[in-house]
Amino acid sequence: MDKEFNKKVAGYIDKLKKMEQVTYVEEAPLIKKGKRNIIAKSFIVELDYDQLCLMGSVDVFIYYDGSFGIAKYGIPFGINDLRSLQDVIKFFYGTPFHLNLEKVNNLDIVRYIVSIPEIKVSSFRLLEIYIEQMNISLHEIDKHCHYD
């Protein structure tokens, strides 16, 4: 079973690497999420690294049951001004993604850490669509927001 699964994963990774916006794919350590919900493979996918650098680092998961996940919480980003925070919300508005905004206290400035929790999808094609949507939103943030 593992041999067959690994063959499928290799095919998915080849497809990811062929996507125009994907610069790099690296396997990440396995993550366990409860007793029954185990990620089979976890990857860091870099979207347009030359332009986005770490902003383009996205988490992709492949599950044993044939489903997939996408998130951006391994490397979140910080926002320090209201206008940029509003723009981040605007650029993700209408996408399937949820934003986690965590206020950082005990600073002399206002700062929010932005992460995107995992969305599970049932097909690889839907994962590709979500990667494309994530890429578009992150590029808009890169162009119009002050982040770090």
ROSE-4610 file (N, C-alpha, C; in Angstrom, 1 decimal, always signed):
// ROSE-4610
residu = [M/M/M/D/D/D/K/K/K/E/E/E/F/F/F/N/N/N/K/K/K/K/K/K/V/V/V/A/A/A/G/G/G/Y/Y/Y/I/I/I/D/D/D/K/K/K/L/L/L/K/K/K/K/K/K/M/M/M/E/E/E/Q/Q/Q/V/V/V/T/T/T/Y/Y/Y/V/V/V/E/E/E/E/E/E/A/A/A/P/P/P/L/L/L/I/I/I/K/K/K/K/K/K/G/G/G/K/K/K/R/R/R/N/N/N/I/I/I/I/I/I/A/A/A/K/K/K/S/S/S/F/F/F/I/I/I/V/V/V/E/E/E/L/L/L/D/D/D/Y/Y/Y/D/D/D/Q/Q/Q/L/L/L/C/C/C/L/L/L/M/M/M/G/G/G/S/S/S/V/V/V/D/D/D/V/V/V/F/F/F/I/I/I/Y/Y/Y/Y/Y/Y/D/D/D/G/G/G/S/S/S/F/F/F/G/G/G/I/I/I/A/A/A/K/K/K/Y/Y/Y/G/G/G/I/I/I/P/P/P/F/F/F/G/G/G/I/I/I/N/N/N/D/D/D/L/L/L/R/R/R/S/S/S/L/L/L/Q/Q/Q/D/D/D/V/V/V/I/I/I/K/K/K/F/F/F/F/F/F/Y/Y/Y/G/G/G/T/T/T/P/P/P/F/F/F/H/H/H/L/L/L/N/N/N/L/L/L/E/E/E/K/K/K/V/V/V/N/N/N/N/N/N/L/L/L/D/D/D/I/I/I/V/V/V/R/R/R/Y/Y/Y/I/I/I/V/V/V/S/S/S/I/I/I/P/P/P/E/E/E/I/I/I/K/K/K/V/V/V/S/S/S/S/S/S/F/F/F/R/R/R/L/L/L/L/L/L/E/E/E/I/I/I/Y/Y/Y/I/I/I/E/E/E/Q/Q/Q/M/M/M/N/N/N/I/I/I/S/S/S/L/L/L/H/H/H/E/E/E/I/I/I/D/D/D/K/K/K/H/H/H/C/C/C/H/H/H/Y/Y/Y/D/D/D]
num = [1/1/1/2/2/2/3/3/3/4/4/4/5/5/5/6/6/6/7/7/7/8/8/8/9/9/9/10/10/10/11/11/11/12/12/12/13/13/13/14/14/14/15/15/15/16/16/16/17/17/17/18/18/18/19/19/19/20/20/20/21/21/21/22/22/22/23/23/23/24/24/24/25/25/25/26/26/26/27/27/27/28/28/28/29/29/29/30/30/30/31/31/31/32/32/32/33/33/33/34/34/34/35/35/35/36/36/36/37/37/37/38/38/38/39/39/39/40/40/40/41/41/41/42/42/42/43/43/43/44/44/44/45/45/45/46/46/46/47/47/47/48/48/48/49/49/49/50/50/50/51/51/51/52/52/52/53/53/53/54/54/54/55/55/55/56/56/56/57/57/57/58/58/58/59/59/59/60/60/60/61/61/61/62/62/62/63/63/63/64/64/64/65/65/65/66/66/66/67/67/67/68/68/68/69/69/69/70/70/70/71/71/71/72/72/72/73/73/73/74/74/74/75/75/75/76/76/76/77/77/77/78/78/78/79/79/79/80/80/80/81/81/81/82/82/82/83/83/83/84/84/84/85/85/85/86/86/86/87/87/87/88/88/88/89/89/89/90/90/90/91/91/91/92/92/92/93/93/93/94/94/94/95/95/95/96/96/96/97/97/97/98/98/98/99/99/99/100/100/100/101/101/101/102/102/102/103/103/103/104/104/104/105/105/105/106/106/106/107/107/107/108/108/108/109/109/109/110/110/110/111/111/111/112/112/112/113/113/113/114/114/114/115/115/115/116/116/116/117/117/117/118/118/118/119/119/119/120/120/120/121/121/121/122/122/122/123/123/123/124/124/124/125/125/125/126/126/126/127/127/127/128/128/128/129/129/129/130/130/130/131/131/131/132/132/132/133/133/133/134/134/134/135/135/135/136/136/136/137/137/137/138/138/138/139/139/139/140/140/140/141/141/141/142/142/142/143/143/143/144/144/144/145/145/145/146/146/146/147/147/147/148/148/148]
x = [+0.8/+0.0/+0.9/+1.9/+2.8/+3.5/+3.9/+4.6/+3.7/+2.4/+1.5/+1.2/+1.0/+0.8/+2.0/+3.2/+4.4/+4.5/+4.1/+4.0/+3.1/+1.9/+0.9/+1.5/+2.1/+2.7/+3.7/+4.6/+5.6/+5.0/+3.9/+3.2/+2.6/+2.0/+1.5/+2.6/+3.8/+4.9/+5.4/+5.4/+5.8/+4.8/+3.5/+2.5/+2.7/+3.0/+3.2/+4.4/+5.4/+6.7/+6.5/+5.5/+5.2/+4.3/+3.7/+2.8/+3.7/+3.2/+3.9/+4.4/+3.5/+3.8/+4.7/+4.9/+5.6/+7.1/+7.9/+9.3/+10.1/+9.5/+10.3/+9.3/+9.6/+8.8/+9.7/+9.5/+10.4/+9.5/+9.8/+9.1/+9.4/+8.4/+8.5/+8.2/+8.6/+8.3/+6.9/+6.5/+5.1/+4.5/+3.3/+2.5/+1.3/+1.1/+0.0/-1.1/-2.3/-3.4/-4.5/-4.4/-5.4/-5.1/-5.9/-5.6/-6.0/-7.0/-7.5/-7.1/-6.8/-6.6/-5.1/-4.4/-3.0/-2.6/-1.7/-1.2/-0.1/-0.3/+0.7/+2.0/+1.8/+3.0/+2.7/+3.7/+3.6/+4.8/+4.4/+5.4/+5.3/+6.5/+6.6/+6.7/+5.7/+5.7/+6.0/+7.0/+7.4/+6.7/+6.0/+5.3/+6.1/+6.6/+7.4/+8.4/+9.3/+10.3/+11.1/+11.4/+12.2/+11.4/+10.1/+9.3/+8.8/+8.3/+7.7/+8.6/+9.7/+10.6/+9.8/+9.9/+9.2/+7.7/+7.2/+5.8/+5.1/+5.8/+5.3/+5.4/+5.8/+5.9/+4.5/+4.1/+2.7/+2.9/+2.0/+2.0/+1.0/+1.5/+0.6/+0.7/-0.5/-0.6/-1.3/-0.8/-1.4/-1.8/-3.0/-3.6/-3.7/-3.6/-3.8/-5.1/-6.2/-7.5/-7.7/-6.7/-6.7/-7.1/-7.3/-7.6/-6.3/-6.4/-5.3/-5.6/-4.6/-4.8/-3.8/-4.2/-3.4/-3.6/-2.5/-2.5/-1.3/-1.3/-0.1/+0.0/+0.6/+0.8/+2.2/+2.9/+4.3/+5.2/+4.9/+5.6/+4.6/+4.0/+3.0/+3.8/+3.0/+3.6/+3.0/+3.8/+3.4/+2.9/+1.9/+1.4/+1.4/+1.9/+2.1/+1.3/+0.4/-0.4/-1.8/-2.8/-4.2/-4.5/-4.0/-4.2/-3.8/-2.6/-2.1/-3.0/-3.4/-4.3/-5.6/-6.2/-7.4/-7.2/-6.0/-5.7/-5.6/-4.9/-4.8/-6.2/-7.1/-8.5/-9.1/-8.9/-9.5/-9.0/-7.7/-7.1/-7.5/-7.9/-8.4/-9.9/-10.6/-12.1/-12.5/-13.5/-14.1/-13.3/-12.2/-11.4/-11.9/-11.6/-12.0/-11.2/-10.2/-9.3/-9.9/-9.5/-9.9/-8.5/-8.6/-7.4/-7.5/-6.4/-6.2/-5.4/-6.0/-5.3/-5.0/-3.7/-3.4/-2.6/-3.2/-2.6/-1.4/-0.3/+0.9/+0.9/+0.8/+0.8/+2.2/+2.2/+3.5/+4.5/+4.0/+5.0/+4.6/+5.6/+5.3/+4.6/+4.4/+3.6/+2.5/+1.5/+0.4/+0.9/+0.8/+1.3/+0.3/+0.0/-0.8/+0.0/-0.1/+0.5/-0.7/-0.4/-1.5/-1.1/-2.0/-1.7/-3.0/-3.0/-4.1/-4.2/-5.3/-5.5/-5.8/-5.6/-5.7/-7.1/-7.2/-8.4/-8.2/-9.1/-9.0/-9.8/-9.3/-9.9/-9.9/-10.9/-11.0/-10.3/-9.8/-9.2/-7.9/-7.0/-5.7/-6.0/-7.0/-7.3/-7.8/-8.6/-9.0/-7.9/-6.9/-5.7/-5.0/-4.8/-4.2/-4.9/-6.2/-6.9/-6.7/-6.7/-6.5/-5.0/-4.1/-2.7/-2.6/-3.3/-3.4/-4.0/-5.1/-5.8/-4.9/-4.2/-3.3/-2.2/-1.6/-0.6/-1.0/-2.2/-2.7/-2.8/-3.4/-3.6/-2.3/-1.3/+0.0/+0.7/+0.6/+1.2/+0.6/-0.7/-1.3/-0.8/-0.7/-0.2/+1.3/+2.1/+3.4/+3.5/+2.6/+2.6/+2.1/+1.1/+0.4/+0.5/+1.1/+1.1/+2.5/+2.5/+3.8/+3.7/+4.6/+4.5/+6.0/+6.1/+7.4/+7.2]
y = [-1.2/+0.0/+1.3/+1.3/+2.4/+2.7/+1.6/+1.7/+2.3/+1.9/+2.5/+4.0/+4.2/+5.6/+6.5/+6.1/+6.9/+7.1/+6.2/+6.3/+7.5/+7.5/+8.6/+9.9/+9.9/+11.2/+11.7/+10.9/+11.3/+11.9/+11.4/+12.0/+13.3/+13.5/+14.8/+15.8/+15.4/+16.3/+16.8/+15.9/+16.2/+17.3/+17.1/+18.0/+19.4/+19.4/+20.6/+21.4/+20.7/+21.3/+21.9/+21.3/+21.8/+23.0/+23.4/+24.5/+25.8/+26.7/+27.9/+28.7/+28.8/+29.7/+29.0/+27.7/+26.9/+27.0/+27.5/+27.6/+26.4/+25.8/+24.8/+24.0/+22.7/+21.8/+21.0/+21.1/+20.3/+19.6/+18.3/+17.5/+18.1/+18.2/+18.7/+17.5/+17.7/+16.6/+16.3/+15.0/+14.6/+15.3/+15.6/+16.2/+15.3/+15.0/+14.2/+15.2/+15.0/+15.8/+14.9/+14.5/+13.6/+12.2/+11.3/+9.9/+9.4/+9.9/+9.3/+10.2/+11.4/+12.4/+12.6/+11.6/+11.7/+12.1/+13.1/+13.5/+12.5/+12.1/+11.1/+11.8/+12.9/+13.6/+15.1/+15.8/+17.3/+17.9/+19.0/+19.7/+21.2/+21.8/+23.3/+23.6/+24.4/+24.7/+26.2/+26.6/+28.0/+28.5/+29.6/+30.2/+31.4/+31.5/+32.6/+33.1/+32.3/+32.7/+34.0/+34.2/+35.3/+36.6/+36.6/+37.8/+37.8/+36.7/+36.7/+36.3/+35.7/+35.2/+34.3/+34.5/+33.7/+33.9/+35.0/+35.3/+34.2/+33.6/+32.6/+31.2/+31.0/+29.7/+29.2/+28.1/+27.6/+26.1/+25.7/+24.3/+23.5/+22.3/+21.4/+20.1/+19.5/+18.2/+17.1/+15.9/+14.8/+13.8/+13.4/+12.5/+11.1/+10.1/+8.7/+8.4/+9.2/+8.9/+9.6/+10.2/+10.7/+12.2/+12.8/+14.2/+15.0/+16.3/+17.2/+18.4/+19.1/+20.3/+21.4/+22.6/+23.8/+24.8/+25.4/+26.3/+27.2/+28.3/+29.1/+29.5/+28.5/+28.8/+28.4/+27.7/+27.4/+28.6/+29.5/+30.8/+31.9/+32.4/+33.5/+34.8/+35.9/+37.2/+38.2/+39.3/+40.4/+41.6/+42.3/+43.5/+44.6/+45.8/+46.8/+48.0/+48.1/+49.3/+48.9/+49.8/+49.5/+49.3/+50.2/+50.1/+48.8/+48.3/+47.1/+45.9/+46.0/+44.9/+44.9/+46.1/+46.1/+45.5/+45.9/+45.3/+43.8/+43.3/+41.8/+41.2/+41.7/+41.2/+41.3/+42.5/+42.7/+41.7/+41.4/+40.5/+39.1/+38.7/+37.3/+37.3/+38.4/+38.4/+37.7/+36.8/+36.0/+34.7/+34.5/+33.3/+32.3/+31.0/+30.0/+30.1/+30.9/+30.9/+31.8/+31.3/+32.1/+32.7/+33.8/+34.5/+34.4/+34.0/+34.1/+35.4/+36.3/+37.6/+37.5/+37.5/+37.5/+38.7/+39.5/+40.7/+40.4/+41.1/+40.9/+42.1/+41.7/+42.7/+43.0/+44.0/+44.4/+44.9/+45.6/+46.2/+47.7/+48.5/+50.0/+50.3/+49.3/+49.5/+48.5/+48.7/+47.8/+46.8/+45.5/+44.4/+43.3/+42.7/+41.5/+40.5/+39.2/+38.1/+37.5/+37.3/+36.7/+35.3/+34.3/+33.0/+32.5/+31.4/+30.9/+29.4/+29.1/+27.7/+26.8/+25.5/+24.5/+24.4/+24.3/+23.9/+22.5/+21.6/+20.3/+20.3/+19.6/+19.5/+18.0/+17.7/+16.3/+15.9/+16.8/+16.5/+17.3/+16.7/+17.4/+18.7/+18.6/+19.7/+20.9/+20.6/+21.7/+22.3/+21.4/+21.9/+22.9/+22.5/+23.4/+24.7/+24.7/+26.0/+26.8/+26.2/+26.9/+27.5/+26.7/+27.2/+28.5/+28.4/+29.6/+30.8/+30.6/+31.6/+32.2/+31.3/+31.8/+32.6/+32.2/+32.9/+34.3/+34.4/+35.7/+36.7/+36.2/+37.0/+37.4/+36.5/+36.8/+37.8/+37.7/+38.7/+40.1/+40.2/+41.5/+42.1/+41.2/+41.7/+42.2/+41.5/+41.9/+43.2/+43.5/+44.8/+45.9/+45.7/+46.8/+47.0/+46.0/+46.1/+46.2/+46.7/+46.7/+45.4/+44.5/+43.3/+42.9/+41.9/+41.3/+40.0]
z = [+0.0/+0.0/+0.0/+0.8/+0.9/-0.5/-1.1/-2.4/-3.4/-3.5/-4.4/-4.1/-2.8/-2.4/-2.7/-2.5/-2.8/-4.3/-5.1/-6.5/-6.9/-6.3/-6.6/-6.1/-4.9/-4.4/-5.4/-5.9/-6.8/-8.1/-8.5/-9.7/-9.3/-8.1/-7.7/-7.6/-7.1/-6.9/-8.3/-9.3/-10.6/-11.2/-10.9/-11.4/-10.7/-9.4/-8.7/-9.3/-9.5/-10.1/-11.5/-12.2/-13.6/-13.6/-12.4/-12.4/-12.5/-13.3/-13.7/-12.4/-11.4/-10.3/-9.2/-9.3/-8.3/-8.7/-7.7/-7.9/-7.3/-6.2/-5.5/-4.6/-4.5/-3.7/-2.8/-1.5/-0.5/+0.5/+0.7/+1.7/+3.1/+3.9/+5.3/+6.2/+7.5/+8.4/+8.5/+8.8/+9.0/+10.2/+10.1/+11.2/+11.5/+12.8/+13.2/+13.7/+13.3/+13.7/+14.2/+15.4/+16.0/+15.7/+16.2/+16.0/+14.6/+14.1/+12.8/+11.6/+11.8/+10.7/+10.5/+9.9/+9.8/+8.3/+8.3/+7.0/+6.6/+5.3/+4.8/+4.4/+3.7/+3.2/+3.4/+3.8/+4.0/+3.2/+2.5/+1.6/+1.8/+1.6/+1.5/+0.1/-0.4/-1.8/-1.9/-2.7/-2.8/-4.1/-4.0/-5.1/-5.5/-6.7/-7.3/-6.3/-5.9/-4.9/-5.2/-6.5/-6.9/-6.6/-6.7/-6.4/-4.9/-4.4/-3.1/-1.9/-2.2/-1.1/-0.2/+1.1/+2.1/+2.1/+1.6/+1.5/+0.7/-0.2/-1.1/-0.6/+0.6/+1.2/+1.7/+1.1/+1.3/+1.8/+2.7/+3.2/+2.3/+1.8/+1.0/+1.7/+1.8/+2.5/+1.5/+1.6/+0.8/+1.8/+1.9/+2.8/+2.2/+3.1/+2.7/+2.0/+2.4/+1.8/+0.4/-0.1/-1.5/-1.5/-0.3/-0.2/-0.1/-0.2/-0.1/+0.8/+1.2/+2.0/+1.6/+1.8/+1.5/+2.7/+3.1/+4.2/+4.1/+4.9/+5.1/+6.5/+7.3/+8.7/+9.1/+8.3/+8.6/+8.7/+7.7/+7.7/+7.5/+8.6/+8.5/+8.2/+8.1/+7.8/+8.7/+8.9/+9.8/+9.1/+9.7/+9.1/+10.2/+9.9/+10.9/+10.7/+9.7/+9.6/+9.1/+9.5/+9.2/+7.7/+6.9/+5.5/+4.9/+5.3/+4.7/+5.3/+6.5/+7.1/+6.3/+6.0/+5.2/+3.8/+3.2/+1.9/+1.9/+2.9/+3.0/+3.0/+3.8/+3.9/+2.5/+1.9/+0.5/-0.5/-0.5/-1.5/-1.3/-0.1/+0.1/+0.1/+0.1/+0.0/-1.2/-1.0/-2.1/-2.5/-1.8/-2.0/-1.0/-1.1/-0.1/+1.2/+1.2/+2.4/+3.5/+4.7/+6.0/+6.5/+7.0/+7.6/+9.1/+9.7/+11.2/+11.4/+12.1/+12.5/+14.0/+14.3/+15.7/+16.1/+17.0/+17.4/+18.3/+18.1/+18.9/+19.9/+21.2/+22.3/+22.8/+23.6/+24.3/+23.3/+22.3/+21.3/+21.3/+20.9/+20.7/+19.5/+18.6/+17.4/+17.3/+16.5/+16.3/+15.3/+15.6/+14.7/+14.8/+13.6/+13.5/+12.7/+13.1/+12.4/+11.7/+10.4/+9.5/+9.1/+9.3/+8.8/+8.2/+7.4/+6.7/+7.1/+7.8/+8.2/+7.0/+7.3/+6.2/+5.7/+4.4/+3.7/+3.1/+3.3/+2.7/+1.4/+0.4/-0.9/-1.3/-2.1/-2.5/-3.8/-4.5/-5.8/-6.0/-6.8/-7.1/-7.9/-8.8/-9.7/-8.8/-7.8/-6.9/-6.1/-5.7/-5.1/-6.0/-7.2/-8.2/-8.3/-8.3/-8.4/-7.2/-6.0/-4.8/-4.7/-5.2/-5.3/-6.2/-7.3/-8.2/-7.5/-6.8/-6.0/-4.9/-4.2/-3.2/-3.8/-4.9/-5.6/-6.0/-6.6/-7.0/-5.8/-4.7/-3.5/-2.9/-2.8/-2.2/-3.1/-4.4/-5.3/-5.1/-4.9/-4.6/-3.3/-2.3/-1.0/-1.2/-1.9/-2.2/-2.9/-3.8/-4.6/-3.7/-2.9/-2.3/-0.8/-0.1/+1.4/+1.9/+3.2/+3.9/+4.8/+4.6/+5.4/+5.7/+6.6/+6.9/+7.5]
